[in-house]
Amino acid sequence: MSLGVQPVQAIQAFERDRLIKAAEGCEPIGQEQFQPSSLDLRLGNFAWRVRASFLPGLGRKVMDRVQEMDGYPIDLSGGAVLDTGRVYVIPLQEELYLPGQVQAFANPKSTTGRLDILTRLVTDEGTAFDQTPKAYRGPLYLEVAPQTFSVVVRPGTRLSQIRFQRGTPQSLTGNDLKRRYFAGELLSPHSMDVQPDGNLVPVTVDLQGDPQNSFIGFRAKRHTDRIDLDKVNYYDWLDFWDPIPPRAKATLTLDPGEFYILATREFVRVPAEYAAEMVPYNSRSGEYRVHYAGFFDPGFGLDTNDGGSKGVLEVRSHEVPFMLEHGQTVGWLRYDKMGDIPDILYGPAIGSSYQGQGLALAKQFTRPPQVEIPRG
């Protein structure tokens, strides 16, 4: 087992060796769950509605804390609604029995982030969200908190993904990072104004838009129907989103509490020997958050004609309005070394939903037409 982020073939070996396995009474792990450097996680049969988010802490189990908080059970077997403004804890169908020096990290899947569903992995005795201790052995739970849309889920719904790291992370850095950056191997076009910092590559927001598309983004409507996550290309996007036309000054003021879908100015590329992650928000750059789902599999943006795929930004302002300007740095990508090149790469060959994307809503919505909207 090589150091670094573990590729799909290593994750499949974990499953064969029962280091990852289905919990008792659950269906075996399916091949469709395996991604180039991650594994999709499935919701179990029940959710517990709790009054607040929590971490169990050392020596304490998740379900004990749920019972202490008088968690209310919800049967998911026939499909159940998870309402906005509520917090749910859901046992997952996968369990881990990791070997020493292997640690797991989780992210929401891309569709989950675009629907403004906050998800965080929780483990028994956990002291941090979205990660396990090294050599963790035990069940997995997902905290789910829909922020904008109420959603319908079922046993087997996949809202999050987990990846595995052996040893200390090895990031692309130094001269090798700069060489790849300025050669356009990571971003296209790269920025001459904001250059890599340590092991981080800057990404900026696009508020001018594509000449072929008269939208620069979307703002979620507040009062809508619930969304059944099993339905693809089903919901009329206009019932859920207001399009944002480009402005003459190429700026956008974020209203507190509102949810926006925007895109990076750059097209992102992830070489086969790396996985990329958009690192946590830096509060020194403004009072906003730019992503939920910040993980990019190896191969993202490689097999396209446009030099990569846009990074979609799931944006919220916090307590005060905040003005974004075109080309403003809104995030940073870190490229982590894979233990080995994956046997499969992100792209249409494995049914990846967002390869070659521009500005794209979640797959449950019909595709917005490229119609002319007057500049505002």
C-alpha positions as CSV (number, residue, x, y, z in Angstrom):
1,M,0.0,0.0,0.0
2,S,1.6,3.2,-1.2
3,L,1.6,6.5,0.7
4,G,-0.9,9.1,-0.3
5,V,-4.6,9.2,-1.3
6,Q,-5.7,5.7,-2.0
7,P,-6.9,4.9,-5.6
8,V,-10.0,2.9,-6.5
9,Q,-8.1,-0.4,-6.8
10,A,-6.9,0.0,-3.2
11,I,-10.4,0.9,-2.0
12,Q,-11.7,-2.2,-3.8
13,A,-9.0,-4.3,-2.0
14,F,-10.1,-2.8,1.3
15,E,-13.6,-4.0,0.5
16,R,-12.5,-7.5,-0.5
17,D,-10.5,-7.8,2.7
18,R,-13.5,-6.5,4.7
19,L,-11.7,-3.4,6.0
20,I,-14.7,-1.7,4.5
21,K,-17.9,-3.6,4.7
22,A,-21.7,-3.3,4.7
23,A,-23.2,-3.1,8.1
24,E,-25.3,-6.1,9.4
25,G,-28.5,-6.5,7.4
26,C,-27.4,-4.1,4.6
27,E,-26.9,-4.9,0.9
28,P,-23.3,-5.5,-0.1
29,I,-21.3,-2.6,-1.3
30,G,-22.0,-2.1,-5.0
31,Q,-19.5,-1.4,-7.8
32,E,-21.4,1.8,-8.7
33,Q,-20.2,3.2,-5.3
34,F,-16.5,3.2,-6.3
35,Q,-15.1,6.4,-7.7
36,P,-11.5,7.0,-8.9
37,S,-10.3,8.0,-5.4
38,S,-13.4,7.7,-3.1
39,L,-16.3,5.6,-2.1
40,D,-19.9,6.8,-2.1
41,L,-21.7,6.2,1.2
42,R,-25.3,5.1,1.5
43,L,-28.0,6.2,3.9
44,G,-29.4,3.5,6.2
45,N,-33.0,2.7,7.0
46,F,-33.7,5.2,9.7
47,A,-32.9,8.9,10.4
48,W,-33.0,10.5,13.9
49,R,-34.1,14.1,14.1
50,V,-32.2,15.9,16.8
51,R,-32.4,19.4,18.2
52,A,-28.8,20.4,17.4
53,S,-25.6,19.3,15.7
54,F,-23.0,17.6,18.0
55,L,-19.8,15.7,18.2
56,P,-19.8,12.7,20.6
57,G,-16.4,13.2,22.0
58,L,-13.9,10.7,23.4
59,G,-15.4,7.7,25.1
60,R,-18.9,8.3,23.8
61,K,-20.9,6.8,21.0
62,V,-23.1,8.6,18.5
63,M,-26.3,6.7,19.2
64,D,-25.9,7.3,23.0
65,R,-25.8,11.0,22.3
66,V,-28.8,10.8,20.0
67,Q,-30.8,9.1,22.8
68,E,-29.7,11.7,25.3
69,M,-31.0,14.4,22.9
70,D,-34.3,12.6,22.6
71,G,-33.8,11.9,18.9
72,Y,-37.0,11.3,17.0
73,P,-36.8,8.2,14.6
74,I,-37.9,8.5,11.0
75,D,-38.4,5.5,8.8
76,L,-36.7,6.1,5.4
77,S,-37.8,2.8,3.7
78,G,-40.7,4.3,1.7
79,G,-39.0,7.6,1.1
80,A,-39.1,10.4,3.7
81,V,-38.8,14.2,3.7
82,L,-35.9,15.9,5.4
83,D,-37.1,19.4,6.1
84,T,-35.0,22.6,6.0
85,G,-34.0,24.0,9.3
86,R,-33.8,20.6,10.9
87,V,-30.8,18.4,11.8
88,Y,-30.8,14.7,11.2
89,V,-28.4,11.9,12.2
90,I,-28.5,8.9,9.9
91,P,-26.5,5.6,10.3
92,L,-24.8,4.7,7.1
93,Q,-24.7,1.3,5.5
94,E,-20.9,1.1,5.5
95,E,-18.5,0.3,8.4
96,L,-14.7,0.7,8.6
97,Y,-12.0,-1.5,10.1
98,L,-9.0,0.4,8.9
99,P,-5.4,-0.7,9.2
100,G,-2.8,1.4,11.0
101,Q,-1.7,4.6,9.4
102,V,-4.9,4.8,7.3
103,Q,-7.2,7.7,7.9
104,A,-10.5,8.5,6.2
105,F,-11.9,11.9,5.1
106,A,-15.4,12.7,3.8
107,N,-17.0,15.4,1.7
108,P,-20.5,16.0,0.4
109,K,-21.0,14.8,-3.2
110,S,-21.2,17.5,-5.8
111,T,-25.0,17.2,-6.2
112,T,-25.4,17.5,-2.4
113,G,-23.5,20.7,-2.3
114,R,-25.5,22.2,-5.2
115,L,-28.7,21.5,-3.4
116,D,-27.4,23.3,-0.3
117,I,-27.6,20.2,1.9
118,L,-25.1,20.4,4.8
119,T,-23.7,16.9,5.4
120,R,-20.9,15.9,7.9
121,L,-19.5,12.5,8.7
122,V,-19.6,11.6,12.4
123,T,-17.9,8.6,14.1
124,D,-18.1,7.1,17.5
125,E,-15.7,9.0,19.9
126,G,-15.3,11.6,17.1
127,T,-13.9,15.0,18.0
128,A,-13.9,16.4,14.4
129,F,-16.4,16.2,11.6
130,D,-15.6,14.6,8.2
131,Q,-12.7,12.5,9.3
132,T,-11.9,9.4,11.3
133,P,-9.0,8.7,13.6
134,K,-6.2,6.5,12.1
135,A,-7.1,2.8,12.2
136,Y,-10.8,3.6,13.0
137,R,-13.0,0.5,13.6
138,G,-16.7,1.0,13.7
139,P,-19.9,2.4,12.3
140,L,-20.3,5.6,10.3
141,Y,-23.0,8.3,10.7
142,L,-24.0,11.2,8.6
143,E,-25.3,14.5,10.0
144,V,-27.7,16.0,7.4
145,A,-29.2,19.5,7.5
146,P,-31.0,20.8,4.4
147,Q,-30.5,24.6,4.2
148,T,-32.6,25.7,1.3
149,F,-34.7,22.9,-0.1
150,S,-36.5,20.1,1.7
151,V,-35.5,16.8,0.1
152,V,-36.8,13.2,-0.2
153,V,-34.3,10.5,0.6
154,R,-34.4,6.7,0.9
155,P,-32.2,3.9,2.1
156,G,-29.3,3.8,-0.3
157,T,-29.4,7.5,-1.2
158,R,-25.7,8.7,-1.6
159,L,-25.1,12.2,-0.2
160,S,-21.4,11.9,0.7
161,Q,-18.2,10.2,-0.3
162,I,-15.2,9.0,1.7
163,R,-11.6,8.8,0.7
164,F,-8.6,7.2,2.4
165,Q,-5.1,8.6,3.1
166,R,-2.1,6.5,4.1
167,G,0.6,8.4,5.9
168,T,1.2,12.1,5.9
169,P,-0.4,14.0,3.0
170,Q,2.0,14.8,0.2
171,S,0.9,17.9,-1.7
172,L,2.1,19.3,-5.0
173,T,4.3,22.2,-4.0
174,G,7.3,24.3,-4.8
175,N,8.8,24.5,-8.2
176,D,6.9,21.5,-9.5
177,L,3.6,23.2,-8.5
178,K,4.6,26.5,-10.2
179,R,5.8,24.7,-13.4
180,R,2.5,22.9,-13.8
181,Y,0.5,26.0,-12.9
182,F,2.1,28.3,-15.4
183,A,2.0,25.5,-18.0
184,G,-1.8,25.4,-17.7
185,E,-1.8,21.8,-16.4
186,L,-3.9,22.7,-13.3
187,L,-6.0,25.7,-14.3
188,S,-6.7,27.4,-17.6
189,P,-6.3,30.3,-17.8
190,H,-3.9,30.7,-14.8
191,S,-3.8,34.0,-13.0
192,M,-0.8,36.2,-13.4
193,D,-2.1,38.5,-10.6
194,V,-2.5,35.8,-7.9
195,Q,0.0,33.1,-7.9
196,P,0.4,29.8,-5.9
197,D,1.1,30.2,-2.2
198,G,2.9,27.3,-0.7
199,N,0.9,24.3,-1.8
200,L,-2.3,26.2,-2.7
201,V,-3.5,27.3,-6.1
202,P,-5.9,30.2,-6.3
203,V,-9.3,30.1,-8.0
204,T,-11.3,33.2,-8.8
205,V,-15.0,33.9,-9.5
206,D,-16.5,34.5,-12.9
207,L,-19.0,37.4,-12.9
208,Q,-18.7,38.1,-16.7
209,G,-20.0,34.8,-17.9
210,D,-19.6,32.8,-21.1
211,P,-20.6,34.6,-24.4
212,Q,-22.8,31.6,-25.1
213,N,-24.7,31.8,-21.8
214,S,-26.4,35.0,-20.5
215,F,-26.3,33.9,-16.9
216,I,-23.5,34.3,-14.5
217,G,-25.2,32.4,-11.7
218,F,-28.3,31.4,-9.9
219,R,-30.0,32.5,-6.6
220,A,-32.2,29.9,-4.8
221,K,-35.8,30.7,-4.2
222,R,-37.0,30.5,-0.6
223,H,-40.3,28.7,-0.9
224,T,-40.4,25.7,-3.2
225,D,-41.6,22.2,-3.5
226,R,-39.5,19.4,-2.0
227,I,-36.9,17.7,-4.2
228,D,-36.9,13.9,-4.6
229,L,-33.2,13.1,-5.0
230,D,-33.9,10.0,-7.2
231,K,-35.5,12.2,-9.9
232,V,-33.0,13.4,-12.6
233,N,-33.6,16.1,-15.1
234,Y,-37.1,16.3,-13.6
235,Y,-37.7,19.7,-11.9
236,D,-38.2,22.9,-13.8
237,W,-35.3,25.0,-12.8
238,L,-37.3,28.2,-12.9
239,D,-39.5,26.9,-10.0
240,F,-36.4,26.8,-7.8
241,W,-33.9,29.4,-9.1
242,D,-33.7,32.9,-10.2
243,P,-31.1,33.5,-12.9
244,I,-28.5,36.2,-12.3
245,P,-27.6,38.3,-15.4
246,P,-24.2,39.8,-15.8
247,R,-23.7,43.4,-14.6
248,A,-21.9,46.1,-16.4
249,K,-19.5,46.5,-13.5
250,A,-19.1,42.7,-13.1
251,T,-19.9,42.7,-9.4
252,L,-22.5,40.8,-7.3
253,T,-23.6,41.7,-3.8
254,L,-24.4,38.6,-1.7
255,D,-27.4,39.0,0.6
256,P,-27.0,37.3,4.0
257,G,-28.7,34.0,4.3
258,E,-29.2,33.6,0.6
259,F,-27.8,30.7,-1.5
260,Y,-26.0,31.2,-4.8
261,I,-24.6,29.0,-7.5
262,L,-21.6,30.6,-9.3
263,A,-18.6,29.3,-11.2
264,T,-14.9,29.8,-11.2
265,R,-13.3,31.9,-13.9
266,E,-10.8,29.1,-14.5
267,F,-11.3,25.7,-15.9
268,V,-9.9,23.1,-13.5
269,R,-7.8,20.1,-14.4
270,V,-6.7,17.3,-12.1
271,P,-3.8,15.2,-13.4
272,A,-4.3,11.4,-13.0
273,E,-1.6,11.2,-10.3
274,Y,-3.3,13.7,-8.0
275,A,-6.6,14.4,-6.3
276,A,-7.6,18.0,-5.5
277,E,-9.5,19.6,-2.7
278,M,-10.8,23.2,-2.3
279,V,-9.4,24.0,1.2
280,P,-11.6,25.5,3.9
281,Y,-12.7,29.1,3.7
282,N,-10.2,31.7,4.9
283,S,-12.1,34.3,7.0
284,R,-9.6,37.0,6.3
285,S,-10.9,37.2,2.7
286,G,-14.5,38.2,3.6
287,E,-17.6,37.1,5.3
288,Y,-18.7,34.4,2.9
289,R,-18.4,30.6,2.2
290,V,-17.8,29.3,-1.3
291,H,-18.3,25.5,-1.2
292,Y,-19.7,22.5,0.5
293,A,-18.4,19.8,-1.9
294,G,-14.7,20.6,-2.4
295,F,-13.2,17.3,-3.6
296,F,-12.1,16.7,-7.2
297,D,-11.3,13.2,-8.3
298,P,-8.3,12.4,-10.6
299,G,-9.2,13.0,-14.2
300,F,-11.6,15.9,-13.5
301,G,-11.5,18.2,-16.5
302,L,-8.9,16.1,-18.5
303,D,-11.0,14.7,-21.3
304,T,-12.6,17.9,-22.4
305,N,-12.2,20.3,-25.4
306,D,-12.2,23.5,-23.3
307,G,-9.0,22.9,-21.3
308,G,-10.9,21.6,-18.2
309,S,-14.1,21.9,-16.3
310,K,-15.4,24.9,-14.4
311,G,-15.4,24.6,-10.6
312,V,-18.9,25.3,-9.3
313,L,-19.1,27.5,-6.2
314,E,-21.9,27.0,-3.6
315,V,-21.9,30.5,-2.0
316,R,-23.4,32.0,1.1
317,S,-22.7,35.3,2.8
318,H,-22.8,35.3,6.6
319,E,-24.0,38.1,8.8
320,V,-23.5,41.1,6.5
321,P,-23.8,41.7,2.7
322,F,-20.6,41.1,0.8
323,M,-19.7,42.4,-2.7
324,L,-17.8,40.0,-5.0
325,E,-15.9,41.3,-8.0
326,H,-15.1,39.5,-11.2
327,G,-11.7,37.8,-10.9
328,Q,-11.6,38.0,-7.1
329,T,-9.9,35.1,-5.4
330,V,-12.6,33.0,-3.6
331,G,-10.8,29.7,-2.9
332,W,-7.7,27.7,-3.0
333,L,-7.0,24.2,-4.5
334,R,-4.6,21.8,-2.9
335,Y,-3.4,18.9,-5.1
336,D,-2.6,15.8,-3.1
337,K,-0.4,13.0,-4.4
338,M,-2.2,9.7,-5.1
339,G,-0.7,6.5,-3.8
340,D,-1.0,5.1,-7.3
341,I,-2.7,6.2,-10.5
342,P,-6.3,5.0,-10.4
343,D,-7.5,2.3,-12.7
344,I,-10.5,4.6,-13.6
345,L,-10.6,8.3,-14.0
346,Y,-13.4,10.9,-13.5
347,G,-15.3,11.3,-16.8
348,P,-18.2,10.1,-18.9
349,A,-16.8,6.6,-19.1
350,I,-17.9,6.0,-15.5
351,G,-21.0,8.1,-15.6
352,S,-19.6,11.2,-13.9
353,S,-22.3,13.9,-13.9
354,Y,-20.3,17.1,-14.2
355,Q,-17.3,16.5,-16.5
356,G,-16.9,19.3,-19.0
357,Q,-19.3,21.4,-17.0
358,G,-19.7,25.2,-17.2
359,L,-22.1,26.8,-14.8
360,A,-24.3,23.9,-13.8
361,L,-27.2,23.2,-11.4
362,A,-27.7,19.9,-9.7
363,K,-28.7,17.0,-11.9
364,Q,-32.3,16.9,-10.6
365,F,-33.2,20.1,-12.5
366,T,-33.8,20.6,-16.2
367,R,-31.0,22.5,-17.9
368,P,-31.5,26.2,-18.2
369,P,-31.7,27.4,-21.8
370,Q,-29.1,29.8,-23.2
371,V,-31.5,32.7,-23.6
372,E,-30.8,36.4,-23.8
373,I,-31.4,38.3,-20.6
374,P,-30.8,42.1,-20.7
375,R,-27.8,43.3,-18.7
376,G,-28.8,44.8,-15.4
